[in-house]
Amino acid sequence: MLSRPMIERTTLFGISWYAILIVSAIVIGFFLCSRESRRLGLPRDLVLDFLLYAIPLGIVCARLYYVFFRFADYSDNLLAILDIREGGLAIYGGVIGGLIAAKLVSKKHRVPMATLLDLVAPALVLGQAIGRWGNYINMEAYGLRISEPGLQFFPFAVEIPVGTFWYWHMATFFYEFCWDMLVFALLLVIRRHCRRRGDVFSWYLLLYCSGRTVIEGLRSDSLTFISEFVRISQVLSAIAALCVVIYFFVRIRDRISAVTIAPVISAVLCLVTTFLGEFERGAYSMLFPYAQASLVALLLSQVVLVVLWTLDSGRFDWHVALPLLLDGAFIVGLLLFGIGRANADNTYYVSLRQCAAMIQLILCGWLLCYAFCPMSEERA
Protein backbone atom coordinates (compact mmCIF):
# COMPACT_ATOMS: atom_id res chain seq x y z
CA MET A 1 0.00 0.00 0.00
CA LEU A 2 1.22 3.49 -0.84
CA SER A 3 2.26 5.79 1.99
CA ARG A 4 -0.61 8.07 0.89
CA PRO A 5 -3.45 7.86 -1.67
CA MET A 6 -2.91 8.48 -5.39
CA ILE A 7 -4.68 11.23 -7.30
CA GLU A 8 -8.12 10.09 -8.45
CA ARG A 9 -7.94 9.53 -12.23
CA THR A 10 -11.67 9.50 -12.84
CA THR A 11 -14.53 11.87 -12.14
CA LEU A 12 -18.31 11.42 -12.25
CA PHE A 13 -19.62 8.32 -14.03
CA GLY A 14 -16.11 6.88 -14.26
CA ILE A 15 -14.96 9.30 -16.97
CA SER A 16 -11.23 9.88 -16.78
CA TRP A 17 -9.81 13.35 -16.28
CA TYR A 18 -7.49 12.70 -19.20
CA ALA A 19 -10.48 12.15 -21.50
CA ILE A 20 -12.10 15.36 -20.24
CA LEU A 21 -8.91 17.32 -20.90
CA ILE A 22 -8.50 15.88 -24.41
CA VAL A 23 -12.13 16.56 -25.34
CA SER A 24 -11.78 20.09 -23.94
CA ALA A 25 -8.67 20.60 -26.07
CA ILE A 26 -10.55 19.41 -29.17
CA VAL A 27 -13.47 21.78 -28.51
CA ILE A 28 -11.18 24.76 -27.88
CA GLY A 29 -9.15 23.89 -30.96
CA PHE A 30 -12.32 23.68 -33.06
CA PHE A 31 -13.40 27.20 -32.10
CA LEU A 32 -9.89 28.62 -32.63
CA CYS A 33 -9.59 27.02 -36.06
CA SER A 34 -13.13 28.00 -37.07
CA ARG A 35 -12.45 31.62 -36.24
CA GLU A 36 -9.21 31.64 -38.25
CA SER A 37 -10.92 29.79 -41.10
CA ARG A 38 -13.55 32.53 -41.35
CA ARG A 39 -10.83 35.17 -41.35
CA LEU A 40 -9.08 33.46 -44.25
CA GLY A 41 -12.32 32.90 -46.18
CA LEU A 42 -11.98 29.10 -46.24
CA PRO A 43 -14.94 26.69 -46.69
CA ARG A 44 -17.31 26.74 -43.70
CA ASP A 45 -17.23 23.00 -43.03
CA LEU A 46 -13.47 22.59 -43.55
CA VAL A 47 -12.56 22.49 -39.84
CA LEU A 48 -15.41 20.15 -38.90
CA ASP A 49 -14.50 17.77 -41.71
CA PHE A 50 -10.88 17.80 -40.62
CA LEU A 51 -11.84 16.88 -37.05
CA LEU A 52 -14.05 14.03 -38.26
CA TYR A 53 -11.07 12.58 -40.09
CA ALA A 54 -8.30 13.58 -37.69
CA ILE A 55 -9.76 12.28 -34.39
CA PRO A 56 -10.11 8.60 -35.38
CA LEU A 57 -6.97 8.60 -37.52
CA GLY A 58 -5.01 10.33 -34.76
CA ILE A 59 -6.10 7.80 -32.14
CA VAL A 60 -5.36 4.80 -34.36
CA CYS A 61 -1.96 6.09 -35.49
CA ALA A 62 -1.01 7.18 -31.96
CA ARG A 63 -1.79 3.67 -30.71
CA LEU A 64 -0.01 1.89 -33.57
CA TYR A 65 3.07 4.07 -33.10
CA TYR A 66 3.23 3.19 -29.40
CA VAL A 67 2.59 -0.52 -29.94
CA PHE A 68 5.22 -0.72 -32.68
CA PHE A 69 7.95 0.29 -30.24
CA ARG A 70 6.50 -1.72 -27.35
CA PHE A 71 5.34 -4.79 -29.25
CA ALA A 72 6.99 -7.16 -26.77
CA ASP A 73 4.42 -6.01 -24.20
CA TYR A 74 1.56 -7.15 -26.44
CA SER A 75 2.97 -10.16 -28.30
CA ASP A 76 1.39 -12.62 -25.84
CA ASN A 77 -2.01 -10.93 -25.94
CA LEU A 78 -2.69 -9.14 -29.22
CA LEU A 79 -6.20 -8.15 -28.15
CA ALA A 80 -4.61 -5.90 -25.54
CA ILE A 81 -3.58 -3.65 -28.42
CA LEU A 82 -7.21 -2.55 -28.65
CA ASP A 83 -7.38 -1.57 -24.97
CA ILE A 84 -6.29 2.06 -24.68
CA ARG A 85 -7.88 2.64 -21.28
CA GLU A 86 -4.51 2.07 -19.60
CA GLY A 87 -2.73 4.58 -21.82
CA GLY A 88 -0.32 3.90 -24.65
CA LEU A 89 -0.89 6.74 -27.14
CA ALA A 90 2.12 8.53 -28.62
CA ILE A 91 1.78 12.14 -29.77
CA TYR A 92 3.95 11.71 -32.84
CA GLY A 93 1.70 8.90 -34.02
CA GLY A 94 -1.22 11.27 -33.53
CA VAL A 95 0.53 13.93 -35.63
CA ILE A 96 1.06 11.37 -38.40
CA GLY A 97 -2.66 10.58 -38.27
CA GLY A 98 -3.40 14.30 -38.48
CA LEU A 99 -1.20 14.64 -41.57
CA ILE A 100 -3.09 11.84 -43.28
CA ALA A 101 -6.37 13.54 -42.37
CA ALA A 102 -5.10 16.87 -43.70
CA LYS A 103 -4.19 15.25 -47.01
CA LEU A 104 -7.64 13.68 -47.39
CA VAL A 105 -9.57 16.80 -46.36
CA SER A 106 -7.47 19.19 -48.45
CA LYS A 107 -8.13 17.02 -51.51
CA LYS A 108 -11.86 16.85 -50.72
CA HIS A 109 -12.23 20.64 -50.34
CA ARG A 110 -9.56 21.54 -52.91
CA VAL A 111 -7.70 23.57 -50.34
CA PRO A 112 -3.87 23.46 -50.30
CA MET A 113 -2.70 21.02 -47.64
CA ALA A 114 -0.16 23.57 -46.41
CA THR A 115 -2.99 26.06 -45.78
CA LEU A 116 -4.90 23.51 -43.72
CA LEU A 117 -1.79 22.60 -41.70
CA ASP A 118 -1.12 26.28 -41.01
CA LEU A 119 -4.72 26.62 -39.84
CA VAL A 120 -4.57 23.82 -37.27
CA ALA A 121 -0.96 24.18 -36.03
CA PRO A 122 -1.65 26.66 -33.16
CA ALA A 123 -4.63 24.63 -31.95
CA LEU A 124 -2.55 21.45 -32.12
CA VAL A 125 0.19 22.71 -29.83
CA LEU A 126 -2.39 24.22 -27.47
CA GLY A 127 -4.07 20.82 -27.29
CA GLN A 128 -0.72 19.22 -26.49
CA ALA A 129 -0.25 21.70 -23.66
CA ILE A 130 -3.66 20.91 -22.18
CA GLY A 131 -3.06 17.18 -22.55
CA ARG A 132 0.13 17.34 -20.47
CA TRP A 133 -1.99 17.90 -17.36
CA GLY A 134 -3.58 14.57 -18.11
CA ASN A 135 -0.09 13.09 -17.90
CA TYR A 136 0.21 14.50 -14.40
CA ILE A 137 -3.10 13.02 -13.31
CA ASN A 138 -2.03 9.64 -14.71
CA MET A 139 1.38 9.94 -13.02
CA GLU A 140 3.30 9.66 -16.31
CA ALA A 141 5.63 11.71 -18.53
CA TYR A 142 7.80 12.50 -15.50
CA GLY A 143 11.55 12.92 -15.39
CA LEU A 144 14.65 11.80 -13.57
CA ARG A 145 14.68 11.18 -9.83
CA ILE A 146 15.45 14.24 -7.69
CA SER A 147 17.48 13.43 -4.59
CA GLU A 148 18.56 16.98 -3.67
CA PRO A 149 16.14 18.27 -0.96
CA GLY A 150 16.58 21.85 -2.18
CA LEU A 151 15.11 20.91 -5.59
CA GLN A 152 12.15 18.94 -4.28
CA PHE A 153 9.45 21.49 -5.05
CA PHE A 154 6.89 22.13 -7.79
CA PRO A 155 7.22 23.25 -10.57
CA PHE A 156 10.80 21.94 -10.79
CA ALA A 157 9.80 18.51 -9.48
CA VAL A 158 6.69 16.46 -8.78
CA GLU A 159 5.99 13.48 -6.52
CA ILE A 160 5.44 10.16 -8.27
CA PRO A 161 4.41 6.87 -6.59
CA VAL A 162 7.08 4.17 -6.94
CA GLY A 163 6.43 0.91 -5.11
CA THR A 164 4.99 1.80 -1.73
CA PHE A 165 6.32 5.37 -1.44
CA TRP A 166 6.23 8.71 -3.21
CA TYR A 167 9.45 10.04 -4.71
CA TRP A 168 10.36 13.37 -6.29
CA HIS A 169 10.97 13.38 -10.04
CA MET A 170 11.55 16.18 -12.55
CA ALA A 171 8.21 17.67 -13.64
CA THR A 172 8.91 17.21 -17.35
CA PHE A 173 5.18 17.24 -18.13
CA PHE A 174 5.08 20.80 -16.75
CA TYR A 175 8.23 21.84 -18.63
CA GLU A 176 6.58 20.77 -21.87
CA PHE A 177 3.30 22.46 -20.91
CA CYS A 178 5.18 25.76 -20.51
CA TRP A 179 7.07 25.28 -23.77
CA ASP A 180 3.90 24.38 -25.66
CA MET A 181 2.15 27.52 -24.39
CA LEU A 182 5.11 29.63 -25.52
CA VAL A 183 5.05 27.97 -28.95
CA PHE A 184 1.29 28.60 -29.15
CA ALA A 185 1.82 32.31 -28.48
CA LEU A 186 4.65 32.51 -31.02
CA LEU A 187 2.58 30.77 -33.71
CA LEU A 188 -0.21 33.31 -33.26
CA VAL A 189 2.34 36.00 -34.08
CA ILE A 190 4.07 34.05 -36.86
CA ARG A 191 0.84 33.36 -38.76
CA ARG A 192 0.41 37.11 -39.20
CA HIS A 193 3.87 37.43 -40.75
CA CYS A 194 4.35 34.14 -42.61
CA ARG A 195 5.79 34.41 -46.11
CA ARG A 196 4.65 31.16 -47.66
CA ARG A 197 1.96 28.57 -47.17
CA GLY A 198 3.20 26.00 -44.71
CA ASP A 199 5.31 28.44 -42.70
CA VAL A 200 3.14 28.24 -39.58
CA PHE A 201 3.21 24.44 -39.50
CA SER A 202 6.94 24.44 -40.28
CA TRP A 203 7.53 26.72 -37.31
CA TYR A 204 5.34 24.49 -35.17
CA LEU A 205 7.63 21.58 -36.02
CA LEU A 206 10.83 23.57 -35.53
CA LEU A 207 9.82 25.14 -32.22
CA TYR A 208 7.97 22.22 -30.65
CA CYS A 209 10.53 19.62 -31.72
CA SER A 210 13.48 21.71 -30.52
CA GLY A 211 11.96 21.98 -27.05
CA ARG A 212 10.90 18.32 -27.03
CA THR A 213 14.48 17.30 -27.89
CA VAL A 214 15.75 18.84 -24.67
CA ILE A 215 12.85 17.82 -22.42
CA GLU A 216 12.75 14.22 -23.67
CA GLY A 217 16.33 13.75 -22.53
CA LEU A 218 15.19 14.34 -18.94
CA ARG A 219 12.31 11.85 -18.98
CA SER A 220 12.60 8.45 -17.37
CA ASP A 221 9.60 6.79 -19.07
CA SER A 222 10.44 7.37 -22.74
CA LEU A 223 10.04 4.90 -25.57
CA THR A 224 13.54 3.68 -26.47
CA PHE A 225 15.20 1.54 -29.11
CA ILE A 226 18.68 0.04 -29.75
CA SER A 227 19.64 0.94 -26.18
CA GLU A 228 18.03 2.54 -23.15
CA PHE A 229 19.85 5.80 -23.94
CA VAL A 230 18.34 6.23 -27.41
CA ARG A 231 14.92 7.80 -26.96
CA ILE A 232 12.70 7.50 -30.01
CA SER A 233 10.87 10.81 -29.56
CA GLN A 234 14.11 12.68 -28.91
CA VAL A 235 15.74 11.38 -32.09
CA LEU A 236 12.61 12.00 -34.14
CA SER A 237 12.22 15.53 -32.71
CA ALA A 238 15.81 16.47 -33.48
CA ILE A 239 15.62 15.11 -37.03
CA ALA A 240 12.29 16.86 -37.68
CA ALA A 241 13.69 20.19 -36.47
CA LEU A 242 16.76 19.79 -38.68
CA CYS A 243 14.55 18.89 -41.67
CA VAL A 244 12.65 22.17 -41.26
CA VAL A 245 15.93 24.10 -41.40
CA ILE A 246 16.92 22.18 -44.55
CA TYR A 247 13.48 22.86 -46.03
CA PHE A 248 13.89 26.59 -45.44
CA PHE A 249 17.31 26.37 -47.12
CA VAL A 250 16.15 24.40 -50.17
CA ARG A 251 13.31 26.78 -51.01
CA ILE A 252 15.66 29.81 -51.31
CA ARG A 253 16.51 28.98 -54.91
CA ASP A 254 18.19 32.25 -55.81
CA ARG A 255 20.28 32.60 -52.65
CA ILE A 256 22.28 29.34 -52.50
CA SER A 257 25.68 30.58 -51.32
CA ALA A 258 28.08 30.36 -48.38
CA VAL A 259 25.89 32.71 -46.33
CA THR A 260 22.86 30.39 -46.64
CA ILE A 261 24.75 27.09 -46.46
CA ALA A 262 26.43 28.08 -43.17
CA PRO A 263 23.17 27.92 -41.11
CA VAL A 264 22.56 24.36 -42.33
CA ILE A 265 26.04 23.29 -41.26
CA SER A 266 25.53 25.04 -37.93
CA ALA A 267 22.20 23.21 -37.49
CA VAL A 268 23.92 19.85 -38.01
CA LEU A 269 26.47 20.81 -35.35
CA CYS A 270 23.55 21.52 -33.01
CA LEU A 271 22.42 17.91 -33.30
CA VAL A 272 25.97 16.63 -32.79
CA THR A 273 26.23 18.64 -29.58
CA THR A 274 22.82 17.45 -28.40
CA PHE A 275 23.45 13.74 -28.83
CA LEU A 276 27.05 13.77 -27.65
CA GLY A 277 25.65 15.19 -24.43
CA GLU A 278 22.87 12.61 -24.32
CA PHE A 279 25.27 9.67 -24.49
CA GLU A 280 27.61 11.42 -22.06
CA ARG A 281 24.78 11.75 -19.56
CA GLY A 282 23.60 8.20 -20.18
CA ALA A 283 26.76 6.24 -19.51
CA TYR A 284 29.75 7.60 -21.41
CA SER A 285 31.25 10.35 -19.26
CA MET A 286 34.46 10.14 -21.32
CA LEU A 287 32.57 12.08 -24.03
CA PHE A 288 32.61 15.26 -21.91
CA PRO A 289 35.62 16.89 -23.64
CA TYR A 290 34.20 16.07 -27.07
CA ALA A 291 30.82 17.55 -26.12
CA GLN A 292 32.57 20.68 -24.88
CA ALA A 293 34.54 20.86 -28.13
CA SER A 294 31.26 20.67 -30.08
CA LEU A 295 30.02 23.60 -27.99
CA VAL A 296 33.10 25.57 -29.05
CA ALA A 297 32.33 24.62 -32.66
CA LEU A 298 28.81 26.02 -32.23
CA LEU A 299 30.24 29.28 -30.94
CA LEU A 300 32.64 29.51 -33.89
CA SER A 301 29.79 28.80 -36.32
CA GLN A 302 27.90 31.76 -34.87
CA VAL A 303 30.89 34.00 -35.53
CA VAL A 304 31.07 32.68 -39.09
CA LEU A 305 27.34 33.36 -39.60
CA VAL A 306 27.69 36.97 -38.48
CA VAL A 307 30.85 37.55 -40.56
CA LEU A 308 29.40 35.98 -43.73
CA TRP A 309 26.16 37.95 -43.43
CA THR A 310 28.08 41.20 -42.85
CA LEU A 311 30.28 40.58 -45.90
CA ASP A 312 27.28 39.56 -48.02
CA SER A 313 25.12 42.56 -47.09
CA GLY A 314 27.99 45.04 -46.86
CA ARG A 315 26.99 46.20 -43.38
CA PHE A 316 26.75 44.97 -39.80
CA ASP A 317 23.10 44.26 -39.05
CA TRP A 318 22.12 44.11 -35.35
CA HIS A 319 18.79 42.61 -36.37
CA VAL A 320 20.64 39.50 -37.52
CA ALA A 321 23.59 39.57 -35.13
CA LEU A 322 21.94 40.24 -31.77
CA PRO A 323 20.05 36.93 -31.36
CA LEU A 324 23.20 35.02 -32.33
CA LEU A 325 25.36 37.07 -29.97
CA LEU A 326 22.97 36.48 -27.07
CA ASP A 327 23.05 32.73 -27.61
CA GLY A 328 26.81 33.02 -28.03
CA ALA A 329 27.06 34.70 -24.63
CA PHE A 330 25.04 31.81 -23.19
CA ILE A 331 27.49 29.33 -24.73
CA VAL A 332 30.50 31.24 -23.38
CA GLY A 333 28.94 31.13 -19.91
CA LEU A 334 28.41 27.37 -20.25
CA LEU A 335 32.01 26.83 -21.34
CA LEU A 336 33.29 28.78 -18.34
CA PHE A 337 30.96 26.93 -16.00
CA GLY A 338 32.10 23.64 -17.52
CA ILE A 339 35.73 24.09 -16.52
CA GLY A 340 36.66 21.30 -14.14
CA ARG A 341 33.36 19.43 -14.56
CA ALA A 342 34.77 16.43 -16.46
CA ASN A 343 34.22 14.09 -13.51
CA ALA A 344 31.15 15.81 -12.02
CA ASP A 345 27.47 14.91 -12.22
CA ASN A 346 26.54 16.77 -15.40
CA THR A 347 22.89 15.74 -15.66
CA TYR A 348 21.59 19.31 -15.59
CA TYR A 349 24.64 20.77 -17.32
CA VAL A 350 24.02 18.56 -20.37
CA SER A 351 20.46 19.90 -20.62
CA LEU A 352 21.73 23.48 -20.53
CA ARG A 353 24.18 22.61 -23.29
CA GLN A 354 21.33 21.13 -25.29
CA CYS A 355 19.24 24.26 -24.70
CA ALA A 356 22.01 26.38 -26.24
CA ALA A 357 22.20 24.00 -29.21
CA MET A 358 18.45 24.00 -29.82
CA ILE A 359 18.25 27.79 -29.52
CA GLN A 360 20.91 28.01 -32.20
CA LEU A 361 18.99 25.51 -34.34
CA ILE A 362 15.89 27.70 -34.10
CA LEU A 363 17.96 30.76 -35.00
CA CYS A 364 19.33 28.95 -38.07
CA GLY A 365 15.74 28.37 -39.20
CA TRP A 366 14.90 32.01 -38.50
CA LEU A 367 17.85 33.22 -40.59
CA LEU A 368 16.85 31.10 -43.57
CA CYS A 369 13.12 31.85 -43.30
CA TYR A 370 13.28 35.59 -42.65
CA ALA A 371 16.66 37.31 -42.43
CA PHE A 372 18.17 35.64 -45.52
CA CYS A 373 14.90 35.22 -47.42
CA PRO A 374 14.29 37.79 -50.19
CA MET A 375 11.35 40.06 -49.43
CA SER A 376 9.98 39.37 -52.89
CA GLU A 377 9.06 35.87 -51.70
CA GLU A 378 6.60 37.20 -49.14
CA ARG A 379 3.15 35.88 -49.94
CA ALA A 380 0.16 38.12 -50.49
N, C-alpha and C positions, 0 to 999 in steps of 0.2 A: 504494500500500500504506500502511496506517495505521502510525503511528509505534510502536504496540504493539497486540497482539491485542485483539479485542473480547471481551466476556463471552459464553460459550457459551450459546446460547438453548435448546438441547435437552439432554436427559439420556439415559438408557438407552433403546434401541429407537427413538430419534428423537422421543420425546415431549417437547413443549416445556414449559419450566418454567412458562410462563403457564398452560397447560392444567392442570398439576398444582396450581397455586395456586387456580385457579377451582374445580376439582373438590373440593379441600380445603375451600374456603369453602362450597360447597354442602353437603358432608357435615356440617361444623360447624353450619351454619345449620339443617339438618334436625334435629339433636339438640337444639339450643336451642329451636326452635319446637315440637318434639314434647313437650319437658318442660313448656313453658308451656301447650301445648294440654291436657295432662293436668291441670294445675293449674286451668285454667278449665272443665274438664269438657266439652270440645268433642269431636266425633266422632273416633274413633281414627285413621281413615284420611284425615282432612282435610288434614294437612300433606303426606302422600305424594301425594295427588291434586293438591294445588296445585303441587308440584314437577314432576309429570308434565305439567302444562299450562304452567307458567311457564318451564321451561328452553327448550323449543323456541320458544315465542312470544317469549321474551326475546331469544334469539339472532336470530330473524328480524327483529324490530322494531328491534333494535340495529343490524343491518346495513342495513336499509332507511333508517333515520334518517341514518346516515353517508353512504350512497350518495346520498340526496336532496340533501344539501348539497355533495357532491363529484361530481355526476353527470358533469361534464366529463371527469373522469379515467376514466370507464367508457363514455362514449358511443361510442367506436370499437371497443370489445370488451365487449359486454353480458354475455358468459359470465363475464367476470372478476368480475362482481357476486357470483357463487356461490363464489368463492375467498376464504375468510376466513383462510387460513393466514398471509397477510402482514399481518394486522390489519385494522382498519376496522370496529370495533364501538363504538357510542356508548352510554354508560351511560343517558342519558335515554331513548333508544329502548328499552333493556332495561327500564326502569321502566314505560314505556308498555305493553310486552308483559306485564309483571307485573300491571298494573292490569286488563288484559283477562282474564288468567288468574284473578285474584281474583273478577272479576264472574262468570265461568263456574262456578267452583268454589263460590262462595257460593250461587249459585242451585241448583246440584246438591245441596248438603248442607243447604240452607235455613238457612244461617248468615248473619247480617248481614255485608255486605261490609266495613263499617267494623271489625268485630271481627276479621276475617281480616287486614286491612291492619295493624291494631294488633299482631297476633300476629307478623307477619313483619318489621315495620319494624326492630327491633334487629338481627336476623340479616342484613337487607339491607345496612345500613350497615357491619356488621362484614365482610361479604363484599366491599364496596367497598374497605375498608381493606386487606384481604389482597390484593386484585387490584392495588393500586397498586404492589406490589413486582414484579408482572409487568411493569408499565410500565417499571420501572428495568431489568429484565433485557433488555427489548426496546429500551432506549434511546429512550423516548418519554415524553410528558407532562412534559417539562422546561420550564424557564423562560428568562428573559432571560439574555443573555450577561453574565458577571461578569468585569470587567477589573481590578478592584481586588485586588491580591495579598492584602491582609489579609482578604478575604472568600472566598477560594478554599479552602474547607474544608467537609467534610461535618459536620453536616447542612444548613448553609446553602446549599451548592452541591454540584454533582456534575459529573464529567467526562463529556462527550458527544463522540463522534467526528463531526467535520465535515470532509469532504474527506479529507485524508491525516493530520490531526492531531486531538488531543483538546483540547477547550476546556471551560472551566468555565461552567456554566449554573446558574441557580437550581434547587434541588431541589424543584420544586413537587409532584412525586409524593409526596415525603416530608411536605411541609406538609399535603397532603390526608390522608395516612395518619394523621398525628397528630390532625387535626381529626375524622376519621371515628371514631377510637378514643374521643375525648372525647364525641362525639355518642352513640356506642354506650353509654358509661357513663351518660350523662344519661338516655337512653331507658329504661334498666333501672330508674332511680329514678322517672322520670315515669310509667311504666306502673303503678306502685304507688299513684299519687296522681291518676290521670286522672279527670276528672269526667264525660266523655261518651265514647261509642264514637267512635273516629276520632281521639281526642286524641293518641295515641302516634304515629300516622302523620302527623298534622298537624305535630307537633313535629319529626318526622324531616325533613319538607319544610322547615320554617322554619329549623331549625338547620343541616342539611346545605347547603341552598341559600344561606344567608347566608354560610357559609364559602367555598363554591364561587364565589360572586360575587367575593370578594376574590382568591382564589387564581387564578382563571381569567384575571384581568387581568394576571398575571405570566407566563403561559405564552406560548411563542413558536410552538407547533404547534397552535393552536386552530382549530376550524372557524369560518369567518367568512362574513358575507354583507354586501351593500351596499358595504362598504369593509373594508379590512384591520383597521380599528380596532373594528369591531362584531363581537364574539365571540358566536356563537349561544348557547353554554352559559351565558355570563355574563348575557346578556339574559334567557334563560329562567329561570335561577336567581333573579335579582332579582325577576322578575314572579311566580314561584311563591311566593317568600317573602312578597311583598306580599299575594298572594291569601289566604294563610293568615291574615294579620292581619285582612284584610277579612272572612274567614269567621268568625273569632272575634268580630268586631264585630257581624255580622249576626245571629248566633244569640243575642245578649243582647237579647231582644225587649222586656223590661220595663225596660231601663236605657239607652235611646237618649237621650242628652243631651250637653251640651258636654263633660262629663268623659270620655265614651266615644268621642266623635267626635274629640277632640284626638289620641289615639294614632294614628288612621288618617291624619290630616293629617301628623303627625310622621313616620309611616312613608313617606309619599309624598316628603317632604323628604329622607329617607334615600336614596331612589333617585336623586333629583336630584343630591345631593352625590356619589354614587358615579359616575354617568355623566358629570357635568361633569369630574370628575377623570380619568376614563378617556380622554376626548377631549383633555383638557389634556396628559396623558402621551403620547398618541399622536402628535399633531402640532400642537395648538392651544394653545401656551403662553400666549396672550393670555387664556385662560379662567381663569388663576390667581386673579385678584381675585374673579371670580364664584364660583369654587369655595370660596374662603375665606369669602365672604359667605354661601354656603349652609351652611357650618360654623357660622357665627354664628347663622343661623336655626335650626339644630338645637339649639344651646345654649339659645336663647330658648324653643324648643318644650318643652324639658325643664323649664324654669322654669314655663311655663304648666301643664304636666301636674301638677307638684307643687302649685301654687297651687289649681288647679281641684279636685284630689282633696282637699286640705285643707279647702276651702270646702264641698265636697259632704259630706264625712264629719264635719265639725265639729271635727276634730283633726288635728294633724300626726303622720303615721304614718311612722316610720323604716323599717318593713318595705317600704313603697312607695317612699319617697324615696331611701333609701341607694343602691340600684343605679343610679338616675338620676343622683344626685350624683357617684358614682364615674366614670361615663361622662362626665359634665359636666366633671369635673376633667381627664380625659384630653383632652377637646376643648379646654379652656383651654390645656393644655400644648402641644397642636398649634398653636393660634393664635399662641402666643408664639414657638414654634420656627419658625413660618412667616414671621415678620417679616423682610423683606429677601430672601426666597427667590423673588421673582417671576421672576428671570432665571437661577435655579439649575437643576441637574438634580434634578427632583422625582420621579424614578421611585419611590423607596422612600417618600417623603413622601406621595404620592398613595395608596399602599396603606395607610398608617397612617390617613389620613383616611377611607378606605373602611372600615377596621376599626371606627373610631368610629361610622360610619353604620350598619353592620350590627349592631353591638352594640345600638345604640339601636332598630333594627328588631326585634331579638329581644325587647328589653324592652317594646316596644309590644305584641307578641304576648302576653308574660307578663302585662301589666297587664289585657288584655282577657280572657285565659283564666282567670286566677286572682284577681288583686287586685281587679278590678272585677266579677268574676262572682259573682252571688249564691250563697251556700252551699247554698241549696235546690236548685240545679241539679246538685249533685254526685250522680253515679250510684251505685247500690247496688253 
